[in-house]
Amino acid sequence: MKPWLNSPTADLSRVLWHHVSRTSSTQAALKAIVSKKVSTLNLTDPVHVLSADMQTAGIGQRGNTWLTPKGALAMTCAFPWSRKWIDKLPFVALCGTVAVADALQAYGLFVQIKWANDILMREKKMGGVLVENLMHEGNSQSMILLMGIGLNVNNVAESMIITDQPVTSCVDETGKSFDLRCLRHDIFAAVWLRMHHLVEKGEAELLESVNSLLAFRGKNIIFEAEGTKTVGTLMGINAYGHLRVCCEGLEIIYRNGRIRLFSGNFSECSP
């Protein structure tokens, strides 16, 4: 089932899709295209999408580089966004991760979300989402949301240059290759549907989906933020999309930071 195909958001007539064989970063390249339009943007303007077969210097979380070898998926979407919806911005990245999970489920892949932006399969990284916004002081009505999505699809784990965590791909998990063009369109349509629901219905349904997909829930994790490390049990996310962690009987709420599974070795918690 692909519910987004029966949604009004599946109308691709408003979408300008650019595809290139190679780029340094789809996020940077599309940002250069649409940044000139922010000052005069309105909500009826087209949605832009830029995808690439290969990406040599993709932008990941905390400034990390996300390399996209041939066979992987790299795309960035630029959505016109009303400033009236600015309170919804904290949930946009979660729309992206849940939408990727929605799309992959239709292909028989059941992934999890590692708060707040990563896509995991069997506790191995498969992809991630990066969101940023573009505003112009001369436009008090509208802005642009950039959502970058990277996903390991037909590239095997051996081709990935990532050393800080285990990785996997769709082909590694299923033993079969995927039609990248179809998957790109399915992910885009699923993202658009999730964002439409966020604006029209609020974030409750989205947060319920995130909690059901949340990796490491009920497990002990190490939370890292601002140079400190804390061990606790991951409980879920709250109504604001923030992380809930139980530490020595107390619930602590985290807005930003990084999590990983705790192995039981407290030397991991040293600065």
Number of C-alpha atoms within 10 A of each C-alpha: 9 15 13 22 14 9 14 12 19 18 12 14 9 13 15 13 14 13 13 12 10 16 20 16 26 30 28 16 14 21 21 11 12 17 16 11 15 18 17 13 22 17 14 9 13 17 20 19 22 22 28 21 18 22 25 15 17 22 22 20 14 9 8 10 14 22 21 27 20 18 20 23 24 30 25 27 26 28 22 21 21 17 16 11 11 11 9 15 16 14 19 23 24 28 28 28 28 27 25 29 24 24 25 18 14 13 15 9 15 15 24 26 27 24 25 24 21 24 28 24 20 14 19 17 22 22 26 24 25 23 22 15 15 18 18 17 9 10 14 12 17 23 27 26 21 25 23 28 30 27 25 26 26 21 21 19 18 10 10 18 12 14 7 6 9 14 22 23 24 23 17 17 13 12 11 10 13 15 10 16 10 10 17 19 15 22 23 25 25 27 27 23 20 24 25 16 16 20 14 9 11 14 22 13 12 22 21 14 18 24 18 13 22 23 24 21 18 14 13 20 22 23 23 18 14 8 7 12 18 15 22 23 22 25 19 23 22 14 10 13 21 18 22 19 27 17 14 10 9 9 15 15 15 17 13 14 16 17 20 17 17 19 11 11 7 10 8 12 14 8 8
